[in-house]
Amino acid sequence: AVVSTQSTGTTDEVDTFEIKPGPTPPTIGHNRAFAANNVVRPRGSLTRRNSAFEFEFDGRKKKRNTSFSAATNQAVYHMCSKLYHTKRRLLKLKDFHLDARAMRDIEKFLQRPIVLFKVRHTLWEDIVEEMICKLCSERPEANLDVDLVMRSLISNDADYVIPECIQGITETHKGPVTEQSFIVVIGAVNTVNENHVAMAILDQPFNFGMGAEEIRFICLILCPTKTKHTKSAVQVARTYATLLADERLRHNLLNTHSQEEFDREFELECTRIHKIHQRRERENATTLSIKSSPVEKEPWIPGRDLWRNVKNRAKFYISDYTHLSDKSSIAKIISGTLFLYFSLLLPGIAFGVLNSKNTNELIDARKVVISQGFSSVAWALFSGQPLVVIRTTIPVVIYTKIIYTISLNWAADGSFFPTFYALIGLANSVFLVIYAVTGASKIMVYCSRSTEEIVGMFISIAFLVDSFKYIAGEFDTYYCADNVTEELVADLEYVCDPKKPLLSLLLIMVTVYLGVRIYNFKFSPYLNAAKRVLVADYALIVAVICATALGSYVFQSIDLKKFTVGDDAELFQLVSFKSPSAVAVLAAIGMGFMMSILFFMEGNISESVVNNPANKLRKGSAFHLDMLVTGLINAVLSLFCLPWVHGSLPHSPLHVRALADIEERIENGHLTEKVVYVRETRLTTLVSGILIGVSVLLIPSPLNLIPIPVFYGLFVYLAITSLEDFQMWERIVLIFTEQTLYPPLHYVRRVPQKIIHCFTLLQLLQLTGLCMVSLSESPYLKMFFPFVIILLMPIRERVLPVLLSERHLTALDGEH
């Protein structure tokens, strides 16, 4: 919907002091602080400073007691200096299929379009004046009176209140949200005989005051004061407001730099919107006919859902490689590729170090890198949703350690591990293929945001725990107590070296600090939005390079441990199945089933987060196809005793954000982000996979120049940066926040504070249970943590509705 706002103001000059009245229509401001406070101060103004009022009048400041006047000992009264008359009403979006007048208005505009590109003015009157002058120069027959038109568009010479405008309103589960990127301004002028339209695309977001702090598009409508209804100012403004309400149109127009580009994109998008309205009418007619006829339940056929996934994604396959909508897409794809390369390669080496330690070097860093490179290329070529990132993860590392421990029961030297590992991997793959063919992923409709966030928080905690264990082990190994004797130090000279753990801690802190600070640069006021995002995209790369230079060159005298790799001859050696016993085969099938539960849940949750409606993906999901591809990839990896992979958090949503155009908006003084457009491409995954595969030639040298603490600092960085996407973390912070300082979140307005904290504590209990099982010391207890993950769904569906009302659960755990 769109909202039409009409305002009139009185400008009586009163030399008095003013306290801000109630809500006002859009008023021009020049910074975000103004938009947040929305304080209107004409000639004299009044502000609060502790127990006294400090007021300004003509540049002079004085203080006056808040209770009594010093001269008369009477209460002080203040009057407003002006009044605003505001009318607001909802308007329906124009239907371009049914409303012929709307299409004629657009065709008339395209014949002689008047558009200003990259407007850099910072004052509203300057923007309006430039648009009117453009109208006068392009249409001299209009005989516009610039002063008269300016007075019709600026009703107050002090605060520049917009007399009449239209903005977009989006109705979401969070409540109505004002679209802050465009505004259609209406001016009624009695000297014009026909409608005139001009558009301006601003170089930077412009602050129009409360509810319009990030305007990029201004559409100016000048109409006669008397005309028939279909040609009235409001009806014409509705036409252009409906067009600008389309996010894709705004995104494409922002990347135009000439009149020819604008005309082409505007005409294409208008045609597309017309077709959408036409298709919507047909769908509505079809829906009515379906409702009038009895609905037959579709019979279950194995493989049908899988085949539908294949057909749906096949029609987009070529565009996944070729469709680059604008010039900025190339920069986004390069930064997204580099993000994937470093965020997969470096943790992969760290996981290789852990696997090497846990399996007596039977799986090392080189095997992890080969596995990651092969699986990324295969995923890019055959998957249904290439934006999902597959990799080896902390749970897989934990499970690999369990498998090695159990395999020692058959061979104490660990020689049975590759065979046992391959049997479990093949069993896991068979179960994944069965899930894909039978359409088991349909149960993910019961997987709510609460379940997704608990699993995501667990992954972040696992990253942190692993890093803390490493640094604690370094201090236990190398840091000596003060009471150690010289003889003991001499005996343990190779162990007692406190510089090593201190440098390890320093490198972890430097990696985390630089990474987080550069990542948060996108929230700073420096440069412009596009450049801030570009800098933030390279946060991980810069942090790793700087920490490596610090550890390997500045402190090169301190010898930190380097990771090692196994024999080259064993890299691509097929596993030899040495007549395993029946007990071993049954154990492998059982553990393979438990592994398949883990892969099923984490893979589907990752894909569900990626296909979140807030990301505005257009090519659809492919849960069943991706489950099949995951099973086949892991079958190949198992035959060579390479680490398994599956869809993972937090890399998958971070990959989406790396390819997205983000729009910032301010709501009640709080900065929020909104995804406008995501480049759905296979190129980032494909190119990064090839680069990772080639990087195996860089192991051990020169990649072993990267100190091992930097890898663990990378774990902490990934854990911290993923927290901002979790509403659960947001609500944990609210527990320790003063109630009056709560941000204007939708659930804060709709759910009592006690219920919010109760729901958060219930989530924390589930998270604690998951962590206790998966991070326990018993390998046999760890085996069952996939079942704890799948139990989260029935707890959400059956237990929580008993404790909390459905209305509150919908607000707290609704759609993203």
N, C-alpha and C positions, 0 to 999 in steps of 0.2 A: 504494500500500500504506500501511498504518498500522503504527506501532510501539507496542507496549505495553511500558511500563517499570514495573517494580516495585522498590521500594527499602525497605530497613529499616536503621535506624542504631542504634548503641549510643552512649550519652551518659555514659560513665564520666568523672567529673571528675578531670582530671590536670593539676596545675600544672606544665606543661612547655611547651616551645616546639615549634611545628609547622611542618614544610615540607609544602606541598600534596601530597597523594597523587595517585594516578592519576585517570583520568576519572571524574566524578561524575554522578549523575542531576541533572535540573533543580533548581537551587537559586536561591532568590529573591535578586535583586540590584536595585539602584536606579539604575544608570546604565550607559552603554555601556562605560566603562572597566572596570567590574567584570566585565561579560560577556566582555570581551576577555581579561582576566587570569585570571578565574575562580579567584581565590585565596581560600581559606577560612581565616579567622583567628579562632579563638575567643578565649579569655582571653589567651593569649600568642601572639605571632606573630613570624616571622623574615623579614627581607628582606635582600637583598644590596646593599651600597654599596661598590663598588670592591673593595678587598682585605680589608675587614672586614665582619662581620655586624652590622647594627643591629637590635636586637630591642626589642619593646614588651611591657611587662607591667603591666597595670593603669594604663596611661597614662604610665608612666615609660620613657624611652629610655636604653639603654646600648650601648656598643660592646665587642666582644670579638674578639680575633684569630682568624682562620679556621684557624690551624694548631695552636696549643697553648693550653692554659689557662695563664693567668699564674700561678695558685697551684700547680697540680699538674704542669704541663708534660706533661700527657697529652691525648690526642685527646678532643674533645668529642662526645658522642653525643646525639641527639635522638630522641624517640619521637612518633609520631602520637597525637593526643588522642582519636581516635574512628575507627571503621571503618564503611564503607558496604557493604551487601550489595545488589547490583544484578542484576536479571535482565532481559534484553531478548529479545523474540521478534517475528517478523513476523506480521501478521494480514492476511487478505484483506479487501478492501472488501465491504460488504454488497451483495447483489443484491436490490433492492427488488421486482423482478418475481417472483423465485423464493421469497424469504423473506417469508412472510405475517406472521410475528411482528414483523418490522421495521416494516411499515406500521401494525400495530396499536399499536405503541409510539408512533409519531408521531401517530396519531389521538388517542391518550390524552393526549399532551402538549398538543395543540392545543385539547382541551376545556378545560383549565385551565392555560394556559401561565404560567410564572413567568420573567419576563425583567426584567433591570435594564438601563436605558439610560444611556449617557454616565457610567459610573462613573468617579469622579475620584480614588479612593484610590490611594496610592502604596505601601502596605504590603499584603503578601499576607494577613496575618491579618485586616486590616480588610475586604478584599474578601470573604474567606470568611465572616466574621461577618455582613456585610450580606446575602449570599446565603442563609445559614441563617436569619437573622431574617425574610427575605422568605418563605422556605418555611414557617416557623412561623406567620406572620401569614395567609398564603393557605391553608394547610392545617393548621388547628389539630388536626384529628383524628389527625395523624401523631404528636403528642406527642414531638417531637424534643428530645433533651437536647443543648443547644448545646455545653456543655463536652465531652461525649463525642464529638460529631461533629467538633468542632475538633481533638480529639486524634487522630481517625482520619485527618484530612486534613493535619495538620502533625505529622510524626514527631519533630521536633527543636526544642527551644525556643530554640536559638541561631541556627540557619541555615535553618530552615523548608524542609527537604527534602520534596518531594512524594512520598508513599509509592508511589502508583501512578497512571500517566497514559498517555494515548494521544496520539500526534502523527502527522502525515502524512509520508510519504516519497515523493518523486518520483524515479523512475529516469530519468536523462537521459544523453546521450552524454558529459556532463561527470562522471558518477558520481552516486551517490545524494545528493539534496538534501533537507534537512529543511524541512518547511513550518513557518514560524515565526509565523504569524499566529493560530493557534488551538491550544488544548490542552483535552483532555477529562480531567478529574480524577475518579478513582474513589475512593469511600470505602465500606468495608464496615462496617456498624453493626448490632450484634446486637439493638438495641431497635426496629428498624423492621420492618414486616411486608410492605411492598411497595416497589417502586422509586419514587424521587423524582428529578426532573430540574429543574435551574435553570440559566439561561443569563445571562451578563453580557456586555454590549458595552461595552468600555472607551473612555473619551473619548480617551486617548492610548495609544500602544504601551507595554506593560509588560514589564519585563525579568525573565524567569524563570531567567536563567543561560545557560550554554553550550547552544547549539542552540535556544533559545527566548527570544531577546532582543527580539522585536517582537510580542508577543502582543496581539491585539485582542479575541479571543473566548475566553471561559472557559465551558465546559460542566461542570457539577457533577452527578455521578451518585452517589446514595446508595442502596445495595442491602442487603438482608438478607445475613447471612453464610452462610445455608443456603437454597438455592433450586435449582430444576431448571436444567439447562444453558442452555436457550433464554432463560431470564429472568435469567441470571447477570449480574453487574456488567460483565464484559468484553463480553458479547454486546450488552447495552444500549449500552455505550459505543461499540462498533463502529458501531452504527446512527447515532449522532450524529456520530461522527468521519467517517463516510462522507459525511454531508450537508455538514459543514463543510469537507471536502476539496474541495468544488466552489467554484472561485473566483468564479463568477458569483453564487452564493448569498451568499457573504460580502460581495461588493461591494454587492449590493442591500440586505442587512440593515444594513450600515453607514450607509445613508441613511434608515433608519427612525427615527422619533422618538416613536412612540406604540405602545401595545399593538395598536391596530387595524391600523396600517401593518405592524407586525411579523407579525401573524397572516396578513394577506393575502399578503405577500411570501413568508413561510415556506411557506404552503400551495401557492402557485403554483410555487415552486421545487421543492418535494417532488414535485409532480405532474410537472413537467418532467423531473426526474431519474428518476422511475419510467418515463416514456416512453422516455428514453434507454436505460435498461437493457433495456426490452422490445424496442426497435429493435436494440440490439446483439445480442440473442439471435437475432433474425430474420436479421441480417446474417451472423452466424456460421454459421447453418444454410445460408444461400445460398452462403457461401464454400465450405463443405464440398461442396455439390452441384456447384459450378463446378469444384472441384479433381478431382472424380471424372469429369467429362466433358471431352472434348478441347476445347482452346481454339483458336478460329479467329482468324487475324489480320484485323483490321478493314481493309477496302480504303480506299485514299486517295481522298477526294472533295473537290474544291476548294470552299472556303467552309464546310465542315461545322463545323470548329472555331470559325470566326467566328460561325456561327449558334448554336452551343452557348453561347458567351459572351453573346450577346444574350439568349437565353432565360433563362440563369441570373441575369443582372443585372436583367432586367425585373421579376422577382417581388419584388425589393428596392427598386425605384425610388421608390415612394411613401414607404417607411420612411426612405429617405435624407434626406427633407425633414422628416418628422414625428416620427420616433422619438427622443424625448428621455427617457432612462430615469430621470433624477433631476434635482433642482434644480441641482446643481452643473454639469450639462451646459450650461446657459445661460451661466454664467460661463466655462466652457471654450471654448464656441463664440465668445464675444466676444473672449477673449484670443487664440484661434487665428486669428480673422479679422483682428485688428489685427496679429498677427505676420506673416501673409501680406501684408497691405497694405503695411507698411513694408519687409519683407524683399524684396518684389518691386518696389515703386515706386522705392525709393532706389537699389538696384543697377541697375535699369532706366535711371534717369537717368544713372548713371555709365557704363553701356554705351552710352547715347546720346551721351555726350561722346566716348567712344572712337570710335564709328562716325562721328560728325561729323568728327572729325579724320582718320580713315582714308579717308573717301569724299568729302571736300570738301563736307561738309554736305548730301549727298544723302540720308543717313539720319541724323536727329538725335534728340535726347532725346524730342521730342514724338511722333515716329513709334514709338519704342520703347514709350512709355506706351500709345499707342493699340493697338499690337500686343498688349501684355500684357493690357490690359483686355478686348479682344475674345476673345482665345484663352482667357482664364480663364473667361469666361462660357460660351463654347461647350464648353469641357472640362467644366465643372460640369453642363451640361445633357445632354451626349451620351456622356461617357466611361464606361468600365466600372469604373475604379478612381479615384474622385474625390480620394482622398487623395494621389495622385501630383501633384506640382507641375510644371507645364510653364512654361517661360520661355526667354528668350534667354540664352545662356551665353557664357563665355569662348571655347570652341572655335568657336562660331558667329561671334563677333566676329572671331576670327583668320581664319576662312574668308571672311568678307565682305571683309576687307582683301585677301586673295589674289584674290578675284573682281574687285575694283576694279583691282588692279594689272594683271591679265591683260586686262581690258576696254580698257585704254589702248592696246593693240595695234591696235584697230579705230578708236578715236577718242581722240586725245590730250587732248581737253578733257573727257573723262569722260562725254560725252552718251550713249555706248552702254551705260553701266553698268546703268541700269534695265532695258533690254531683256535684256541678258545675265543679270542677276540673276533676272529673272522666268523665263527659259528654264530656268535651273538649278533654281529652286524648283519649277517644274512637273514637271521630270524627277524630282526627288527625291520629290515626292508620288506620282507614278505608281509608282515602285519601292516606296514604303511601302505603297501599296494592294495591290500584288502580294504583298508579304510577308504582309500580313494575310489575303488570300484563300487563299494556299497553305499557311498555317500554319507559316511559317518560324520563328516564335518558339519552336517546340518544341526548337530546338537549344540553348535557354537551360538545358536540363537539364545541359549540360556547363559551365555558368558557375558556378564554385564561389565560395565566400566570398573566396578569394584574389584572383580576378579582380575581383570587386566592390570590394574594398578598394584595389586598385592604382588603379583608375579613380577612386575617391573621393579617394584621396590626391593623384592628379594634379590634380583640380579644386581642391583646397585649395592645392596648390603654385602653380597658375596664378593664383589669387587673390593669393597672397603676392608672386609675381613681378611681377604687374601693379602692385601697390601700391608695391613697391620701385622699379620703373622710374619711377613718377610722382614719388616724392620725390627720386630721384636727378636726374631732369630738372629739378626745381625748384631744386635746389642748383646744377646746372650753369648754369642760366639767370640766377639772381638773386644767387648768393653770390660775392662778389669776394675775390680773394686779397689777402694783406697787402702784396705788392710792386706793386700796381697804382698807377700814377701818377695825379696829380690831373687831368692833361689827358685821360687815357683814361677816368677816371671821369666827367668832364664830357661826353665823347662818348657814353658808355654809361649816362647817368644813368637812363634809363628801364628799364635791365636790372639794374644793380647795386643791389639792395635786399635785403640779407641778412635783414631782418625777415620777408619773405614766406616763404622756405623754412623758417625756424625756427618760424614760426607754423603752417605746414602740418604740420610734423613734430609739433608740440605737439597739434594737433587730432586727428591720427591716433592718437597715443598716448592722449589723453584718451578718445576714442571706444572704443578697444580696452580700456583699463583699466576704465572704468565698465561697459561691456557685459559683460566677462568676470567682474568682481567681482559684479555683480548676478545674472548667470546662475548663478554658483557659490553664491549665497546659499542655494539649496536644500540644500546640503550642510552648512550651518551649524547650530548647536544652538539658534538663536533662533526664537521663535514656535512654531507647530506645523507639521506637515508640509504641510497644505493651504495655509496662508498663505505658507510658504516657496516652494512651487511657484508660487503666484499672483504673488509678487514676481518670481521668475525669469522668468516668461512675458513680463514687460514690460521685460526688460533692454535689448533693442534699441531700443525706443521712448525710454526714459529717456536712454540714451547719446546718441542722435542729437539729442534736444532740448537736452541740456546742452551738447554740443559746438557746436551751432548758436548757442546763446546766447553761448557764449564767443567764437566767431569773429566773429559778426555784430554783437554789442553791446558786449562788454567790450573787444575789440580792433577796433572799427569804424574806427579811424583808419588801419589797415593795409588796403589795398584788395586783397583776394584776387580772383583771376579767377573770373568767373561763367560758367555755361554759356549758350550761345546756341542759338537755334532758327531753322529756315528759314521760308520763306514759307507763310502759312496756305493759300493757294490750292493748294499741292501735296500737301496731306495725303491727300486721297481721290481723287487723280487716277490713273486707270487707266494702266497701262504701255502705251506705243505700240510695237508690234512692227514695227520698220522694216525689213522684208525682210532678216533676218539671213542672212549667208552660210552655206553648207553647213558650212564649217569651224567657224564659231561655234556652229552647232547641234550638231555632233558633240562639240565641246569642252564644251558645256553638258550634254549627255547623260552624258559621262564624269564631269564634276565632280558632276552630280546623283547619279550612282550612288555616288560616294565619300561625298557628304553623307548619302545614305540609310543607308550602313553606320554612320556616326556616330550618326544618329538612332535606328537600330535597336538598336545596342548600348547607348547611354546610356539610351534610353527603357526598354528591357527590364531593364537593371540597376537602374534606379530603381524599377521596379515590383516586381522581385524583392526588393529591400531592404524595400519597404513591406509586401509579403506574407510577410515573414519569420515563421515560426511563433511566434517569441518575442513578436510583437505581438498574437497571439491574435485576428486578424480572422476574422469569421464568415461574410462574404458572398461570399467567393471572389475569385479573380483574373479578369482579362479581358485577357490579353496581346494577342490578335488584334484584339479590338474597339478597344482603345486605339491600336494601330498604325494602324488604319483612320482613326480620328478625328484622329490626329496628321497623317496625310497630307492629309486634306481641309482641315483648318485651315490648313496651310502652303500649300496651293494657293490659298486665298483671299488669304493674306498676300502671296504672290508677285505676284499681279495688281496690287497697289497698292504694290509695292516697300517692304513693311513687314518688319521683322526676323522671322526664323523662330524657332520655339519647339519644344521637345521636353522630355520628362521629364528631370528634373535632380536631381543631388546638390549640396549636402547638404540642400536645402530639403525634399525629399520625406520623409526620415526625421524631420527636425525638425518638420514638419507633423504627423506621426503622434504624436510625443511631446507636442506642444502639445495634442492632443485625448485624451491617455491619462491614466489614473489609474496612478500609479507607486507601487509598494510597496517600501519599503526593508527590507533585511535585513542582518544581520551574520553573516558566516561567518569563523570563526577570527580575529575582531578586525578584519576588513575589511568595509567598507560596500559593499554591492552593491544594484542596483536591478532591479526586476522589473515588467514591464507587467502590470497586472491587467485592464484594460478600456480599449478604444479606441472612441470615438464615431465610427462610420462615417457621415459626413454629407456632403452636397454644399453645405451652407449656407455654410461658411467660404470655399470656393473661389468660389461664386457671388457672395456679398456683397462679398468683397474685389475680385473682378473688376469689379463695378459701381463700387465706390469708386475703383478705379484709372482706370477709364474717365472718370469725372467729374473726376478730378484733372488731366486734360489742360487743363481750364480754369484751373488754378493755375500753368500754365507759360507764360511764364517767371516771372511774379510771382504768389504770394510764394515759390514753391518755390526760386527762385534765391537766396533768403536762406541756404539751406544751402550752406556752403562746399564746394567740390569735395573738399578733403582729408577731409571727414567721410565722403563716399562711399567713399573708399579705406580709411578706417578701418573702415567696415562690411565691406568685403571681408576684411580681416584678422580681424575678429571672427567672421565666418562660417567662415573657415578654421580658426580655433582651436577654436571650439565643436564643430565636426564631428569633431575628432580623437578625442574620448572614445568614439565609436561604433566605432572601428577597432581590431580586435585586433592588426593589424599595427603600429600606433603603440604599443600596449601592449608588444609584444615588442621594438620598437626601444628603448624605455626600459629594458627588462630587460637589454639589452646593457651598459648603464652602471650597473646596480644590483648591489650586493653579493648574492651568492647566498643568504646566510642571511636576507636581507630580502625575498625573492621572495614575492608574495602567493599564497594557496592556490588558484591557478587549476588547472583540470582538466588542461590540457596540461603544466603544471609537474610534476604528480604522475605523469604517464603517459609523458612523453617526456624523454630525457636532455637536459641543458643544451646540449651541443654540437650536437645535432640541431635544437633550437629556434633557436639562433643561425644555423645553416646555412640553415634554411628562410627565416628573416627576411632574410638576405643575398641569397638567390635572388630574393625578392620585390623587394628594393631594386634589384637589377640590372635586372629587368623595368621597374620604375618609372623608372629612369634612362634606359633606352632610349626609353620613351614620351615623357619630358620632352625628350630630345635632339632627337627628330623634331618634336614639336609646338611647341617653343619656339625652334627654330632660326631663323636670319636669312633663310634661303632660302625664298621663298614656294612654290616648286615641291616642296621637301622636305616642307613643312608639309601639303601636300595629301594625303600618304599616311599621316598619323597615324591615321585611322580603321582602316586595315588593321593597324596595330600593335596597336590595341585588340582586334580580332577574333583576332589571333594569340595573345593571352594564353590563350585557351581550349585550343588544341592543345598549347601549352607545358605547361599544367597537367595535361592528360590523358595526354600521351605522354612528355614529357621528365622532369618531376619524379618520376614513379614509378620511373624508372631510377636516379635519384640517391638517393632516400629510400624507406624501406619503406612499404608501404601502411598498415600499422598506425599508424605515426607521422603519415603524411599525414592519416589519418582523424581523429586527435586534434587536429592543428593546423588542419586545413582542413575540419572537418566542418560540421554545421549550426550556425546561429547560436545 
